[in-house]
Each structure stands twice: as structure tokens, then as C-alpha cells.
């Protein structure tokens, strides 16, 4: 299934099962895309994680029902997946800006959150630099931690902060940020902050050596302030490069970000000339 078809089918599936106990993994399985890439692609293309999208749709629908039906807060909480009226009320108030009781009693304005509708924009003629590289297996010296897909966006930056402030930050500077989910079907994945491994250097407690398998990689250069340019690069890869590929598809549950040494730039990672790369393992598509 192509990415545009997968996202469209995912949205339809969510709408059809919005009051059921569905997760990002259920949706990814339904559209036959690994959670590893579905989580990333959905968030980039749609602007929300799957979990955020489902939550916002449920709270919007609950607000409509609160105004247009006689269902109790307890009934709505149970219908839309909350364990108690209290947890539902807190989430409802954060989303709508008013408590359920105020909405029903005072008929105050509530927020809408309409279903996403997929539109295809023909931009034509875009340019995007990349190269395809066959690379042998290589080893990295790393500090690792497991993350859930649903919380990774918030948790990984904290992991970097903790590492840089720790003693191990003196031994691993962070040339690479590496996502690993070999089965591409787990609800969690391993993330490495890593450098190239030098066998001549003694291992330090808390660090590990990990081998990255041999792959053919699509390598995308990224030049400019790191945060902004990497975000823009991710959007381009998933919204423009990947849908346009007639020959290649993702090959495995690995994604490597390579960062140049910030000390080489006057303004570090915020420098307009700062250089980084994103590597994605690819393979030839099966003949149809």
C-alpha cells in the first residue's frame, strides 16, 4: 500500500472504530505498515501523532453529544475510552476550555476537530538532494534506552539532555542518533546516542557496542539550523520523496541521523551552515 493510500485508509479506520479501544499499533496493522514508520509518517504528514488525533476526535465528538443528547458524563466517559468521569472531565476541560457541566448548563462554545481529509497537491519540479549508498555493517559505541512510539517525541530530547549532562557524555559526543526496531512491529523501539566505535579504546560502564547491519541507504543532507531544517527534511522525505518513489521502499526498522561536530560552527547546531544527514535503509520494490 502506498503512503497516501495508507494514511487515507488509516483515517477511515479510525473514524469507523473511534469509540473502540484502538491504538496506533492497531491502525498500523490495519494498513500493513510497520509501527516504526507509520508513527513517524503519520505525525509528519498529518501534524498529529495517531494518539493525539484519536484523542482530539473523541473529545470533539463527546462535546457535540454533550450538547445534543441526554447522555450523562459517566456514559460519555465510558463511550470515549476514559476510565472515570474525573479523567474524562480533566481531558475535556483541557481540550474545550470548559468543563462538561459548564458546557451543558451554560451552552458555552466548544471546539471542533474535524476528521482529516487527504488532499493531493501536485507541486511538480521540486528538487531534493539525496544519494544512494551501499554501506557495510559498522559498529557504534552508544548509550541506549527504550522508548514507546507514543511518547518518543517528548522523551528523546530529554534523553539527549540527560546524556550530555552525565559522565558518559564525555565519552560519547553523539555523532549519531539511531532508531532501531528490527521487527518493525513492536510498541517500543531502542534509541541510541552513538559515536563510531574504536576497538582500541576501553569500554566505559554504561556504554555498549552495537552493530548496525549492512544496508543500502538513502542519504539526505541537511544544511542549516538543526531543529528547523531536520523538521523540514522529514516532511519532504515523507510527503514528496517517498510517495514519488517507483523503485524503492523502506527496507528495515532503522533510521540514522548523523550530526557534524557543532564545534566546527560559530553558532553550533543553530548555525546557518550546520551540516547533518538522515539515512533510511531502502530496497527495491517487489515486481507487481
Secondary structure, DSSP 8 states (H G I E B T S, - for coil): --HHHHHHHHHHHHHHTTTS---HHHHHHHTT--HHHHHHHHHHHHSS-HHHHHHHHHHHHHHHHHHHS---HHHHHHHTT-SSHHHHHHHHHHHHSS-HHHHHHH------------------S-----EEEEE--EEEEEEEEEEETTTHHHHHHHHHHHHHHSGGGGT---SEEEEE-TTS--SEEEEEEEEE--TTS---TT-EEEEE--EEEEEEEEESSHHHHHHHHHHHIIIIITTT-SSEEEEEEEEEEEE--GGGSTTGGGSTT-EEEEEEEEEE----
